[in-house]
């Protein structure tokens, strides 16, 4: 009876290192799977809560020969402030209704968080409409699409 027995010699150190690397590989694959899997319910809930990308957005407005930027600051769910930059003395002098109209619109928009049912006087109707269009353009840039 002749049997050809093969003896394999393994060192314990090699077995331990192999087991550790296999364990790290499995852990890495699990972590990648957990990190990059799509989350349907989390995205839907955050999209309802967040309407804007937080930041300051601007829209250009030409008054005479000067350009003025209407800046709108937004949080994730609301409009926080509206301002005009740079409002030079020349623009304020030539267009005296701009700043009061902007202040009135800012109060109303920040309070209601809407562009619907805004009121403005008959004297500032056209100024308010121009400002409102610039504000809407800036807010449109901030919206999550």
Long-range contacts (C-beta under 8 A, 24 or more apart in sequence): 47-144, 49-76, 49-77, 50-76, 50-77, 50-144, 51-76, 51-77, 51-143, 51-144, 52-76, 52-77, 52-78, 52-79, 52-139, 52-142, 52-143, 52-144, 53-142, 53-143, 53-144, 55-142, 57-138, 57-139, 57-141, 57-142, 58-85, 58-138, 59-134, 59-135, 59-137, 59-138, 59-141, 60-134, 61-130, 61-131, 61-134, 63-91, 63-94, 63-95, 63-98, 64-91, 64-94, 64-95, 66-90, 66-91, 70-102, 70-131, 70-134, 70-135, 70-138, 71-138, 72-135, 72-138, 72-139, 72-142, 74-139, 74-142, 78-110, 78-113, 79-109, 79-110, 79-113, 79-139, 80-110, 81-106, 81-110, 82-106, 82-109, 82-110, 82-135, 95-127, 97-123, 97-124, 97-127, 98-127, 98-131, 100-124, 101-127, 101-128, 101-131, 102-131, 104-128, 105-131, 105-132, 105-135, 109-135
